[in-house]
């Protein structure tokens, strides 16, 4: 059965978020209360996922959950028939569309082949932790079954840490797996920027999307300034990452957006948080 337009839009958004996790269906099963087969149905649009599944997926990707939850609300309303049976004089429910939708993870045009290689390596390492016996076991009878923590597949280790990450690509070094988003900023022109930090790598970077050709983002922290610039239309449709800088809890990280052909800039900053165990 063809999914409704509302569910199709939600499914497309969930697939994008799933790409950012770098996890296979088995990996999702091992890190959430939902089975591999259930995730397959959710990501194909065959079944409307529970609200909690949407939140879990956003958590694994380290992404804000607001957009996906709004799309879920619309899809759930259409599926239940509540939208069709609304009173005639009730105002139409607004279509939720972000001003600048983020592109799929791994679309940084500057390093496309390296990003693809990283994703492939992550998936291969995750798959290696699943035994043949696990693959032959029938699907779980209920979505609420959890895998014991001791049997969950460990994430692959990053390729650098601290000062050895300085000046390097966060995706290529596997620092982009489950990072913290320190803060998000929307520019006057509508571009979106984020300051991100990887506790595993003890390093931070900035990323930008929805910008125009010639726009530039600069990252300032202890050490040299790191920057990235949109050079063409393909860059403008992708995430653009700055190289990393080594940071520790308490470090203030600052990013500045420089629009093309203008002297002004927009700056914002955030402080690297301490892991929960250290607070």
Secondary structure, DSSP 8 states (H G I E B T S, - for coil): ----HHHHHHHHHHHHHHHHHT--HHHHHHHSSS-HHHHHHHHHTSS---HHHHHHHHHHHT--SHHHHHHHHHHHHHHHTTTTTS-TTS--------TT----TT--GGGHHHHHHHHHHHHHHHHHTS-HHHHHS---SSTT----GGGS------S--GGGGTTS-TTTTTTTSS-EEEEEEE-TTS-EEEEEEETTTTEEEEEEES--TT-EEEEESSSS-EEEE--SHHHHTS-EE---EE--TT-EEEEEEE-TT-S--EEEEEE----GGG-
